[in-house]
Amino acid sequence: MKRAILVGATNGAVTSFVEKHGMRLGAARFVAGETLDECVVVLRRLNDQGLRANTTLLGEDTTDAAGAAAVVTAYEEVFDRIAAEGLRVNVALKLTHLGLGLGEDLAYENVARLVDHAAGHGNFVRIDMERSDVLEPTLRVYRRLRESRDNVGCVLQSYLYRTPRDLEELLPLKPNIRVVKGAYLEPSEIAYPEKEDVDAAYVRLMEEGLRRAGHLAIATHDERLIDHAIHFAERESIPRERFEFQMLYGVRPQLQLDLVARGYDVLIATPYGPAWYPYLMRRLAERPANLLFVLQNLRRR
Ligand SMILES: Cc1cc2nc3c(=O)[nH]c(=O)nc-3n(C[C@H](O)[C@H](O)[C@H](O)COP(=O)(O)OP(=O)(O)OC[C@H]3O[C@@H](n4cnc5c(N)ncnc54)[C@H](O)[C@@H]3O)c2cc1C
């Protein structure tokens, strides 16, 4: 099912139908609006509930340098707005949105500008991890940034066989890492095809990260893994300032609040923007039951 949805996501007819009707059909459950103004309302509500957030201007695979420059300008405005509104919000972005497909140096210059802009506001940038074909340049760019800057983090995906090695190589930098299971369609030559293996790899990655990373963001809605992290951190006396939980806007909202009530730091990834289609498709693929939610909305229209 996951494969069918992710493959269907590239079908032209599906794309144009969902792009036309998607917001009304249910994208709004996962996307905090098409504009920054709409998103700010949601971010403030999350903050008021005790949740931190990161925001993302949705988009990926920018195909020209002017487009990538426009994304940089848009993110500078996002940081300025977050500061003006006094929000507890940082930014997570994708290097292909900043022009990685056009060249690694271009993406590096663009993201470095944003990390420095964020630093001017005492804020932070996380670089999302995308498909495996851009993993190496993404980690190289992260490394270059981290060598001279504190306010930047990256992401590792437990479904890839190579990830324990990537973690080991990053550790000397005292990195700020988000660990995730992985959201893309990857072949079995490089990624565990079975969910139970992905979950087991996640446990190993999380434990190593909790013990040894500078800061670990445990990004999952999987309650078993969250409980495991809590018990592991208690057993190993890992202070709560060294890790946080992260979840997606619209997914397991009660669990988010329960963790805050228990005194944990919880950050909600809260994207916005008109280019929400691939993001929505990944959310549907993670939980095909979400398709039912979309189809029910379709029937009600
Ligand atoms: C903050 C954050 C940042 C992320 N960043 C990246 C990234 O940079 N790169 C990347 O490849 N992936 C990223 N992901 C996605 C991640 O890789 C997984 O695809 C996603 O989190 C689903 O896996 P899970 O850990 O929640 O566990 P699962 O085993 O998939 O889900 C556990 C339970 O959570 C609930 N759930 C999970 N997903 C959904 C959903 N979409 N809708 C409704 N309920 C759901 C269900 O109850 C499910 O039973 C990110 C996820 C989060 C939370």
The ligand as an SDF file (V2000), in Angstrom:
LIG
                    3D

 53 58  0  0  0  0  0  0  0  0999 V2000
    9.2120   15.6490   13.3130 C   0  0  0  0  0  0  0  0  0  0  0  0
    9.4270   14.6730   12.2000 C   0  0  0  0  0  0  0  0  0  0  0  0
   10.3520   14.9580   11.2250 C   0  0  0  0  0  0  0  0  0  0  0  0
   10.5910   14.0550   10.1860 C   0  0  0  0  0  0  0  0  0  0  0  0
   11.5810   14.3170    9.2790 N   0  0  0  0  0  0  0  0  0  0  0  0
   11.8810   13.3900    8.3480 C   0  0  0  0  0  0  0  0  0  0  0  0
   12.9890   13.5600    7.4790 C   0  0  0  0  0  0  0  0  0  0  0  0
   13.7240   14.5590    7.5370 O   0  0  0  0  0  0  0  0  0  0  0  0
   13.2380   12.5880    6.5590 N   0  0  0  0  0  0  0  0  0  0  0  0
   12.4720   11.4500    6.4700 C   0  0  0  0  0  0  0  0  0  0  0  0
   12.7640   10.5900    5.6360 O   0  0  0  0  0  0  0  0  0  0  0  0
   11.4030   11.2760    7.2760 N   0  0  0  0  0  0  0  0  0  0  0  0
   11.0880   12.2020    8.2170 C   0  0  0  0  0  0  0  0  0  0  0  0
   10.0190   11.9920    9.0420 N   0  0  0  0  0  0  0  0  0  0  0  0
    9.0540   10.9020    8.7730 C   0  0  0  0  0  0  0  0  0  0  0  0
    9.4790    9.5800    9.3710 C   0  0  0  0  0  0  0  0  0  0  0  0
   10.5780    9.0690    8.6500 O   0  0  0  0  0  0  0  0  0  0  0  0
    8.3250    8.5600    9.3390 C   0  0  0  0  0  0  0  0  0  0  0  0
    7.9350    8.3290    8.0130 O   0  0  0  0  0  0  0  0  0  0  0  0
    7.1020    8.9970   10.1230 C   0  0  0  0  0  0  0  0  0  0  0  0
    7.4520    9.6180   11.3200 O   0  0  0  0  0  0  0  0  0  0  0  0
    6.2150    7.7730   10.4680 C   0  0  0  0  0  0  0  0  0  0  0  0
    6.9140    6.8920   11.2670 O   0  0  0  0  0  0  0  0  0  0  0  0
    6.7170    6.7530   12.8470 P   0  0  0  0  0  0  0  0  0  0  0  0
    8.0620    6.8150   13.4590 O   0  0  0  0  0  0  0  0  0  0  0  0
    5.7510    7.7340   13.3660 O   0  0  0  0  0  0  0  0  0  0  0  0
    6.2630    5.2560   13.0590 O   0  0  0  0  0  0  0  0  0  0  0  0
    5.1220    4.3700   12.3910 P   0  0  0  0  0  0  0  0  0  0  0  0
    5.4140    2.9780   12.8370 O   0  0  0  0  0  0  0  0  0  0  0  0
    4.9930    4.6520   10.9390 O   0  0  0  0  0  0  0  0  0  0  0  0
    3.8290    4.8910   13.1160 O   0  0  0  0  0  0  0  0  0  0  0  0
    3.5560    4.6790   14.4920 C   0  0  0  0  0  0  0  0  0  0  0  0
    2.1370    5.1570   14.7730 C   0  0  0  0  0  0  0  0  0  0  0  0
    2.0650    6.5600   14.6180 O   0  0  0  0  0  0  0  0  0  0  0  0
    0.8900    6.9690   13.9550 C   0  0  0  0  0  0  0  0  0  0  0  0
    1.2350    7.5780   12.6520 N   0  0  0  0  0  0  0  0  0  0  0  0
    2.4280    7.5420   12.0280 C   0  0  0  0  0  0  0  0  0  0  0  0
    2.4110    8.2550   10.8880 N   0  0  0  0  0  0  0  0  0  0  0  0
    1.1640    8.7410   10.7820 C   0  0  0  0  0  0  0  0  0  0  0  0
    0.5030    9.5530    9.8350 C   0  0  0  0  0  0  0  0  0  0  0  0
    1.1220   10.0100    8.7500 N   0  0  0  0  0  0  0  0  0  0  0  0
   -0.7910    9.8540   10.0570 N   0  0  0  0  0  0  0  0  0  0  0  0
   -1.4410    9.3950   11.1610 C   0  0  0  0  0  0  0  0  0  0  0  0
   -0.8650    8.6250   12.0970 N   0  0  0  0  0  0  0  0  0  0  0  0
    0.4030    8.2910   11.9200 C   0  0  0  0  0  0  0  0  0  0  0  0
    0.0670    5.7200   13.8040 C   0  0  0  0  0  0  0  0  0  0  0  0
   -0.7500    5.5910   14.9420 O   0  0  0  0  0  0  0  0  0  0  0  0
    1.1030    4.6300   13.7890 C   0  0  0  0  0  0  0  0  0  0  0  0
    0.5690    3.3900   14.1860 O   0  0  0  0  0  0  0  0  0  0  0  0
    9.8120   12.8670   10.1150 C   0  0  0  0  0  0  0  0  0  0  0  0
    8.8890   12.5680   11.1150 C   0  0  0  0  0  0  0  0  0  0  0  0
    8.7040   13.4320   12.1530 C   0  0  0  0  0  0  0  0  0  0  0  0
    7.7420   13.0670   13.2310 C   0  0  0  0  0  0  0  0  0  0  0  0
  1  2  1  0
  2  3  1  0
  2 52  2  0
  3  4  2  0
  4  5  1  0
  4 50  1  0
  5  6  2  0
  6  7  1  0
  6 13  1  0
  7  8  2  0
  7  9  1  0
  9 10  1  0
 10 11  2  0
 10 12  1  0
 12 13  2  0
 13 14  1  0
 14 15  1  0
 14 50  1  0
 15 16  1  0
 16 17  1  0
 16 18  1  0
 18 19  1  0
 18 20  1  0
 20 21  1  0
 20 22  1  0
 22 23  1  0
 23 24  1  0
 24 25  2  0
 24 26  1  0
 24 27  1  0
 27 28  1  0
 28 29  2  0
 28 30  1  0
 28 31  1  0
 31 32  1  0
 32 33  1  0
 33 34  1  0
 33 48  1  0
 34 35  1  0
 35 36  1  0
 35 46  1  0
 36 37  1  0
 36 45  1  0
 37 38  2  0
 38 39  1  0
 39 40  1  0
 39 45  2  0
 40 41  1  0
 40 42  2  0
 42 43  1  0
 43 44  2  0
 44 45  1  0
 46 47  1  0
 46 48  1  0
 48 49  1  0
 50 51  2  0
 51 52  1  0
 52 53  1  0
M  END
$$$$
